[in-house]
Amino acid sequence: MSRGVLRAWIILLARRNSPRMFRPELQGRLNSPQLASFLAESDRRLLKPGLHELAHRGRKVGKVLLYLALFAGTIWVLVESAKALAIF
């Protein structure tokens, strides 16, 4: 076994038997049920999305429009091909 694999196993087994698993006060604030319920109840959205998020949305919408155009073009080619075959 290489040294890295052995080290990964040691770390994995050490975490599994960690006292944090059995004592909730050692788990940290992010695992607390109060925080989860607060985030679920608040359900806040950003009022002003940043430029990065707007660009991401734009790319996403553009990708969907591109796929729709490709799909419509494929359907049009298939229909026109079927019409051409029906003529001959």
OpenMM code with the backbone's topology and positions (N, CA, C; nanometers):
from openmm import Vec3, app, unit

residues = "MET SER ARG GLY VAL LEU ARG ALA TRP ILE ILE LEU LEU ALA ARG ARG ASN SER PRO ARG MET PHE ARG PRO GLU LEU GLN GLY ARG LEU ASN SER PRO GLN LEU ALA SER PHE LEU ALA GLU SER ASP ARG ARG LEU LEU LYS PRO GLY LEU HIS GLU LEU ALA HIS ARG GLY ARG LYS VAL GLY LYS VAL LEU LEU TYR LEU ALA LEU PHE ALA GLY THR ILE TRP VAL LEU VAL GLU SER ALA LYS ALA LEU ALA ILE PHE".split()
positions = [
    Vec3(0.0839, -0.1176, 0.0000),
    Vec3(0.0000, 0.0000, 0.0000),
    Vec3(0.0882, 0.1236, 0.0000),
    Vec3(0.0488, 0.2189, -0.0794),
    Vec3(0.1294, 0.3403, -0.0831),
    Vec3(0.1032, 0.4245, 0.0419),
    Vec3(0.1908, 0.5158, 0.0620),
    Vec3(0.1836, 0.5991, 0.1815),
    Vec3(0.0577, 0.6861, 0.1843),
    Vec3(0.0184, 0.7389, 0.0671),
    Vec3(-0.0985, 0.8263, 0.0590),
    Vec3(-0.2276, 0.7528, 0.0896),
    Vec3(-0.2377, 0.6274, 0.0391),
    Vec3(-0.3582, 0.5484, 0.0646),
    Vec3(-0.3678, 0.5139, 0.2122),
    Vec3(-0.2547, 0.4756, 0.2715),
    Vec3(-0.2534, 0.4430, 0.4139),
    Vec3(-0.2917, 0.5648, 0.4977),
    Vec3(-0.2407, 0.6797, 0.4583),
    Vec3(-0.2729, 0.8032, 0.5308),
    Vec3(-0.4218, 0.8364, 0.5199),
    Vec3(-0.4810, 0.8158, 0.3991),
    Vec3(-0.6236, 0.8426, 0.3806),
    Vec3(-0.7069, 0.7505, 0.4681),
    Vec3(-0.6692, 0.6234, 0.4772),
    Vec3(-0.7427, 0.5293, 0.5633),
    Vec3(-0.7331, 0.5702, 0.7100),
    Vec3(-0.6161, 0.6131, 0.7521),
    Vec3(-0.5997, 0.6546, 0.8922),
    Vec3(-0.6878, 0.7752, 0.9224),
    Vec3(-0.6898, 0.8711, 0.8314),
    Vec3(-0.7734, 0.9903, 0.8517),
    Vec3(-0.9209, 0.9527, 0.8532),
    Vec3(-0.9615, 0.8646, 0.7612),
    Vec3(-1.1017, 0.8224, 0.7546),
    Vec3(-1.1439, 0.7514, 0.8819),
    Vec3(-1.0621, 0.6594, 0.9289),
    Vec3(-1.0965, 0.5859, 1.0507),
    Vec3(-1.0922, 0.6750, 1.1741),
    Vec3(-1.0019, 0.7713, 1.1757),
    Vec3(-0.9951, 0.8630, 1.2894),
    Vec3(-1.1197, 0.9498, 1.2960),
    Vec3(-1.1722, 0.9903, 1.1806),
    Vec3(-1.2938, 1.0717, 1.1795),
    Vec3(-1.4145, 0.9900, 1.2210),
    Vec3(-1.4161, 0.8642, 1.1814),
    Vec3(-1.5325, 0.7815, 1.2118),
    Vec3(-1.5480, 0.7628, 1.3626),
    Vec3(-1.4398, 0.7508, 1.4344),
    Vec3(-1.4461, 0.7290, 1.5790),
    Vec3(-1.4253, 0.8579, 1.6573),
    Vec3(-1.4480, 0.9683, 1.5914),
    Vec3(-1.4267, 1.0972, 1.6547),
    Vec3(-1.5320, 1.1237, 1.7620),
    Vec3(-1.4943, 1.1892, 1.8710),
    Vec3(-1.5928, 1.2224, 1.9747),
    Vec3(-1.6970, 1.3221, 1.9251),
    Vec3(-1.6688, 1.3905, 1.8147),
    Vec3(-1.7659, 1.4859, 1.7612),
    Vec3(-1.8934, 1.4168, 1.7158),
    Vec3(-1.8838, 1.2921, 1.6758),
    Vec3(-2.0033, 1.2206, 1.6308),
    Vec3(-2.1033, 1.2014, 1.7438),
    Vec3(-2.0514, 1.1844, 1.8649),
    Vec3(-2.1367, 1.1484, 1.9774),
    Vec3(-2.1716, 1.2661, 2.0678),
    Vec3(-2.1051, 1.3783, 2.0489),
    Vec3(-2.1318, 1.4948, 2.1321),
    Vec3(-2.1685, 1.6132, 2.0434),
    Vec3(-2.2976, 1.6493, 2.0389),
    Vec3(-2.3419, 1.7563, 1.9488),
    Vec3(-2.2785, 1.8919, 1.9767),
    Vec3(-2.2352, 1.9168, 2.0998),
    Vec3(-2.1767, 2.0477, 2.1288),
    Vec3(-2.0403, 2.0639, 2.0622),
    Vec3(-1.9790, 1.9547, 2.0184),
    Vec3(-1.8508, 1.9620, 1.9500),
    Vec3(-1.8658, 1.9683, 1.7978),
    Vec3(-1.9869, 1.9562, 1.7459),
    Vec3(-2.0057, 1.9500, 1.6014),
    Vec3(-1.9919, 2.0849, 1.5335),
    Vec3(-2.0149, 2.1901, 1.6013),
    Vec3(-2.0007, 2.3220, 1.5406),
    Vec3(-2.1359, 2.3865, 1.5161),
    Vec3(-2.1317, 2.5129, 1.4772),
    Vec3(-2.2556, 2.5893, 1.4619),
    Vec3(-2.3311, 2.5541, 1.3353),
    Vec3(-2.2626, 2.5109, 1.2302),
    Vec3(-2.3309, 2.4888, 1.1036),
    Vec3(-2.4193, 2.3653, 1.1041),
    Vec3(-2.3997, 2.2772, 1.1998),
    Vec3(-2.4815, 2.1568, 1.2065),
    Vec3(-2.5993, 2.1719, 1.3023),
    Vec3(-2.6173, 2.2890, 1.3600),
    Vec3(-2.7222, 2.3044, 1.4599),
    Vec3(-2.8595, 2.3137, 1.3941),
    Vec3(-2.9611, 2.2535, 1.4554),
    Vec3(-3.0954, 2.2596, 1.3983),
    Vec3(-3.1550, 2.4002, 1.4014),
    Vec3(-3.1109, 2.4838, 1.4962),
    Vec3(-3.1629, 2.6198, 1.5015),
    Vec3(-3.1224, 2.6977, 1.3768),
    Vec3(-2.9989, 2.6798, 1.3324),
    Vec3(-2.9535, 2.7493, 1.2125),
    Vec3(-3.0304, 2.7013, 1.0900),
    Vec3(-3.0523, 2.5722, 1.0802),
    Vec3(-3.1252, 2.5174, 0.9654),
    Vec3(-3.2684, 2.5691, 0.9622),
    Vec3(-3.3339, 2.5749, 1.0780),
    Vec3(-3.4718, 2.6239, 1.0808),
    Vec3(-3.4773, 2.7736, 1.0495),
    Vec3(-3.3774, 2.8493, 1.0975),
    Vec3(-3.3739, 2.9926, 1.0662),
    Vec3(-3.3591, 3.0153, 0.9168),
    Vec3(-3.2686, 2.9404, 0.8529),
    Vec3(-3.2491, 2.9566, 0.7091),
    Vec3(-3.3731, 2.9152, 0.6314),
    Vec3(-3.4424, 2.8127, 0.6774),
    Vec3(-3.5636, 2.7679, 0.6083),
    Vec3(-3.6759, 2.8701, 0.6233),
    Vec3(-3.6867, 2.9327, 0.7397),
    Vec3(-3.7936, 3.0287, 0.7630),
    Vec3(-3.7676, 3.1631, 0.6951),
    Vec3(-3.6424, 3.2057, 0.6915),
    Vec3(-3.6144, 3.3382, 0.6367),
    Vec3(-3.6339, 3.3413, 0.4855),
    Vec3(-3.5841, 3.2427, 0.4123),
    Vec3(-3.6021, 3.2296, 0.2674),
    Vec3(-3.5771, 3.3622, 0.1952),
    Vec3(-3.4659, 3.4253, 0.2286),
    Vec3(-3.4315, 3.5546, 0.1671),
    Vec3(-3.3758, 3.5351, 0.0290),
    Vec3(-3.4016, 3.6313, -0.0572),
    Vec3(-3.3405, 3.6357, -0.1897),
    Vec3(-3.2641, 3.7668, -0.2012),
    Vec3(-3.1631, 3.7647, -0.2844),
    Vec3(-3.0880, 3.8880, -0.3061),
    Vec3(-3.1735, 3.9870, -0.3843),
    Vec3(-3.1760, 4.1095, -0.3392),
    Vec3(-3.2539, 4.2108, -0.4091),
    Vec3(-3.1832, 4.2560, -0.5362),
    Vec3(-3.0520, 4.2681, -0.5291),
    Vec3(-2.9739, 4.3096, -0.6445),
    Vec3(-2.8706, 4.2015, -0.6737),
    Vec3(-2.8980, 4.1163, -0.7702),
    Vec3(-2.7976, 4.0155, -0.8021),
    Vec3(-2.6743, 4.0813, -0.8643),
    Vec3(-2.5610, 4.0249, -0.8384),
    Vec3(-2.4371, 4.0813, -0.8901),
    Vec3(-2.4201, 4.0544, -1.0384),
    Vec3(-2.3179, 4.1143, -1.0934),
    Vec3(-2.2895, 4.0997, -1.2355),
    Vec3(-2.2582, 3.9545, -1.2702),
    Vec3(-2.1885, 3.8872, -1.1815),
    Vec3(-2.1545, 3.7473, -1.2056),
    Vec3(-2.2798, 3.6609, -1.2161),
    Vec3(-2.3736, 3.6818, -1.1250),
    Vec3(-2.4978, 3.6039, -1.1271),
    Vec3(-2.5826, 3.6370, -1.2497),
    Vec3(-2.5871, 3.7639, -1.2885),
    Vec3(-2.6619, 3.8018, -1.4090),
    Vec3(-2.6010, 3.7380, -1.5337),
    Vec3(-2.4681, 3.7347, -1.5403),
    Vec3(-2.4024, 3.6722, -1.6546),
    Vec3(-2.4309, 3.5223, -1.6564),
    Vec3(-2.4320, 3.4618, -1.5399),
    Vec3(-2.4619, 3.3180, -1.5305),
    Vec3(-2.6043, 3.2894, -1.5777),
    Vec3(-2.6986, 3.3727, -1.5352),
    Vec3(-2.8372, 3.3557, -1.5808),
    Vec3(-2.8493, 3.3739, -1.7311),
    Vec3(-2.7788, 3.4743, -1.7837),
    Vec3(-2.7817, 3.4995, -1.9271),
    Vec3(-2.7280, 3.3820, -2.0071),
    Vec3(-2.6170, 3.3245, -1.9602),
    Vec3(-2.5621, 3.2066, -2.0280),
    Vec3(-2.6581, 3.0896, -2.0214),
    Vec3(-2.7244, 3.0758, -1.9087),
    Vec3(-2.8191, 2.9657, -1.8918),
    Vec3(-2.9381, 2.9811, -1.9868),
    Vec3(-2.9921, 3.1019, -1.9956),
    Vec3(-3.1045, 3.1281, -2.0862),
    Vec3(-3.0594, 3.1107, -2.2306),
    Vec3(-2.9390, 3.1578, -2.2626),
    Vec3(-2.8867, 3.1420, -2.3976),
    Vec3(-2.8694, 2.9964, -2.4361),
    Vec3(-2.8248, 2.9166, -2.3413),
    Vec3(-2.8075, 2.7736, -2.3684),
    Vec3(-2.9418, 2.7070, -2.3947),
    Vec3(-3.0426, 2.7425, -2.3162),
    Vec3(-3.1763, 2.6852, -2.3364),
    Vec3(-3.2317, 2.7263, -2.4719),
    Vec3(-3.2135, 2.8541, -2.5077),
    Vec3(-3.2615, 2.9007, -2.6382),
    Vec3(-3.1885, 2.8316, -2.7530),
    Vec3(-3.0586, 2.8093, -2.7374),
    Vec3(-2.9824, 2.7391, -2.8399),
    Vec3(-3.0333, 2.5966, -2.8584),
    Vec3(-3.0579, 2.5269, -2.7466),
    Vec3(-3.1101, 2.3903, -2.7551),
    Vec3(-3.2483, 2.3872, -2.8202),
    Vec3(-3.3322, 2.4842, -2.7873),
    Vec3(-3.4641, 2.4901, -2.8499),
    Vec3(-3.4540, 2.5159, -2.9998),
    Vec3(-3.3632, 2.6039, -3.0394),
    Vec3(-3.3442, 2.6315, -3.1817),
    Vec3(-3.2918, 2.5080, -3.2546),
    Vec3(-3.1976, 2.4358, -3.1930),
    Vec3(-3.1472, 2.3131, -3.2546),
    Vec3(-3.2571, 2.2078, -3.2669),
    Vec3(-3.3386, 2.1957, -3.1649),
    Vec3(-3.4481, 2.1002, -3.1674),
    Vec3(-3.5490, 2.1361, -3.2767),
    Vec3(-3.5849, 2.2653, -3.2845),
    Vec3(-3.6805, 2.3095, -3.3860),
    Vec3(-3.6217, 2.2906, -3.5262),
    Vec3(-3.4941, 2.3184, -3.5437),
    Vec3(-3.4296, 2.2984, -3.6733),
    Vec3(-3.4273, 2.1518, -3.7138),
    Vec3(-3.4009, 2.0648, -3.6180),
    Vec3(-3.4008, 1.9205, -3.6464),
    Vec3(-3.5395, 1.8742, -3.6881),
    Vec3(-3.6403, 1.9193, -3.6184),
    Vec3(-3.7782, 1.8819, -3.6526),
    Vec3(-3.8131, 1.9334, -3.7920),
    Vec3(-3.7725, 2.0573, -3.8240),
    Vec3(-3.8025, 2.1143, -3.9546),
    Vec3(-3.7347, 2.0338, -4.0660),
    Vec3(-3.6095, 1.9960, -4.0465),
    Vec3(-3.5381, 1.9158, -4.1466),
    Vec3(-3.6070, 1.7812, -4.1653),
    Vec3(-3.6490, 1.7191, -4.0555),
    Vec3(-3.7170, 1.5895, -4.0662),
    Vec3(-3.8499, 1.6014, -4.1419),
    Vec3(-3.9245, 1.7065, -4.1137),
    Vec3(-4.0536, 1.7253, -4.1814),
    Vec3(-4.0318, 1.7519, -4.3296),
    Vec3(-3.9365, 1.8376, -4.3617),
    Vec3(-3.9095, 1.8678, -4.5027),
    Vec3(-3.8571, 1.7444, -4.5770),
    Vec3(-3.7766, 1.6633, -4.5096),
    Vec3(-3.7283, 1.5408, -4.5727),
    Vec3(-3.8413, 1.4438, -4.5984),
    Vec3(-3.9334, 1.4356, -4.5046),
    Vec3(-4.0479, 1.3465, -4.5229),
    Vec3(-4.1354, 1.3951, -4.6382),
    Vec3(-4.1522, 1.5271, -4.6508),
    Vec3(-4.2299, 1.5819, -4.7640),
    Vec3(-4.1607, 1.5518, -4.8963),
    Vec3(-4.0290, 1.5666, -4.9011),
    Vec3(-3.9533, 1.5421, -5.0241),
    Vec3(-3.9622, 1.3936, -5.0626),
    Vec3(-3.9547, 1.3061, -4.9640),
    Vec3(-3.9661, 1.1631, -4.9944),
    Vec3(-4.1065, 1.1264, -5.0392),
    Vec3(-4.2066, 1.1973, -4.9870),
    Vec3(-4.3437, 1.1681, -5.0267),
    Vec3(-4.3687, 1.2118, -5.1716),
    Vec3(-4.3007, 1.3143, -5.2193),
    Vec3(-4.3171, 1.3619, -5.3563),
    Vec3(-4.2586, 1.2602, -5.4541),
    Vec3(-4.1434, 1.2036, -5.4233),
    Vec3(-4.0779, 1.1094, -5.5147),
    Vec3(-4.1337, 0.9762, -5.4940),
] * unit.nanometer
topology = app.Topology()
chain = topology.addChain("A")
for resn in residues:
    res = topology.addResidue(resn, chain)
    for name in ("N", "CA", "C"):
        topology.addAtom(name, app.Element.getBySymbol(name[0]), res)
